[in-house]
Amino acid sequence: MNIIRSFKKWRRYRFTINELSKLSSHELYDLGICRSEIPLVARKACSR
C-alpha cells in the first residue's frame, strides 16, 4: 500500500511541477510564486 501511495504522491508532484513550469514568470508572480519556488510548492501540494 505504501508503494502505491508513494507513487501517487510522486505523480502529483511531477504534475504540479510540469503545470507550474508552463506558466510565464508574470503568471507565477500573480500567484505569488517565484520560479525557484516551484519544487517547494509542489512538495507542499503533495503533503496534503
FENTAUR-V641250 format. One record per residue. RES is the residue in three letters. PSI is psi in degrees with one decimal (NA if undefined). NEAR is the number of other ideal C-beta (glycine too) atoms within 8 Angstrom. D_FIRST is the distance of its C-alpha to the first C-alpha in Angstrom with 1 decimal. Layout:
RES	PSI	NEAR	D_FIRST
RES	PSI	NEAR	D_FIRST
This chain:
MET	-37.9	4	0.0
ASN	-35.0	5	3.8
ILE	-43.8	6	5.4
ILE	-44.2	7	5.3
ARG	-42.9	8	6.3
SER	-42.0	8	8.6
PHE	-42.4	8	10.0
LYS	-40.0	8	10.8
LYS	-42.9	9	12.5
TRP	-42.5	9	14.3
ARG	-42.3	8	15.5
ARG	-40.6	10	16.8
TYR	-49.8	12	18.4
ARG	-40.5	9	20.2
PHE	-45.3	8	21.2
THR	-44.9	12	22.7
ILE	-46.8	11	24.5
ASN	-44.0	8	25.9
GLU	-44.0	8	27.2
LEU	-33.0	12	28.8
SER	-24.0	7	30.3
LYS	-21.0	5	32.1
LEU	150.8	9	34.0
SER	165.0	5	37.4
SER	-35.1	7	38.2
HIS	-43.5	6	40.2
GLU	-40.0	8	37.4
LEU	-40.7	13	35.1
TYR	-40.8	9	38.0
ASP	-30.8	6	38.2
LEU	-7.6	7	34.6
GLY	28.0	4	35.4
ILE	133.9	10	33.3
CYS	153.7	6	34.8
ARG	-35.3	7	33.5
SER	-14.6	4	32.6
GLU	-2.5	8	30.3
ILE	-47.8	12	28.0
PRO	-37.8	7	25.3
LEU	-44.3	7	25.4
VAL	-40.9	11	25.3
ALA	-40.6	13	22.3
ARG	-41.6	9	20.4
LYS	-38.2	8	21.5
ALA	-31.1	10	20.4
CYS	-17.6	11	16.8
SER	-5.0	5	16.8
ARG	NA	4	17.2
